[in-house]
């Protein structure tokens, strides 16, 4: 039985043509666009989660009076 050691010998490699500069530039551009899209999607998911949390909190407190935003800002030192 022959064990595979994970080594690749030069005689076993296949020579592949190097990518042209324009192809690499195109890939970089696509990668940048994909990263931007992922950032926007993460922000959207976070916004949806925040909205769901707020709605759950509202329904959990029923008809209890809510604290006015001006009071919250004052207590948090944002005013």
N, C-alpha and C positions, 0 to 999 in steps of 0.2 A: 504494500500500500504506500502511495506517495503522498506526503503531506504538502499542503500549499502554505508557503511561508509569507506570502504577500509581497514578494519581491518581483519587480518587473525588470527584466534584463533588456539591454539595448537591442538585442536581436529580436525581441518579441514586440517591440513598439511599432506603431504605424505612424509614418510621417504624415502630418496633416498640414495643409497650407495655412499660413498665418492669416488672421483676419485683417482685412484692409482697415486703414485708419477711419474711413467713413463708416464702416460697419460698427466699429467700436464706439464712435461718436453717437451713432444712432442708438446703440444699446445703452449708453450712458444717459441719453435723453429719455428713453423709455423707462429706465430705472428711476430717474428723477421724477417723472410723471407718476409712476406707480407709488413711490414714497409719499408724494403729495396727496394722492388719492387715499392712501391708507391713513394719513393724518386727519384728513377731512372725515373719513368714515369713523375713526375712533372718537372724534369730537361729537359727531352726530349720535353715536351710541351713548356717549356720556350724557349728552343733553336729554336723550330719551329716558335714560335711567333716572336722571334728576327729576324729570317731569313726573315719572311714575312714583318716585319717592314722595314728591309733594302731594300728589293725588291721594296716595295711601295715608299720608299724615292728615290730610283734610278729612278724609272719610273716617279715620280713627277717632277724630275729635268731635265728630258730629256737628251739633249746632252750638258748641261752645264758642264764646266770643274770641276772636283772633286778636293778636297783639298788633297794633298799628306799626307800619314800617318806620315811622319817625321815632317811635319809642325804641325799637330794636336798634336802629342806628345810634341813638343816643347812648344806650346801654353798652353797645359794642365799641363805642368811641370812634365811630365813623362820621359823626356829625361835626 
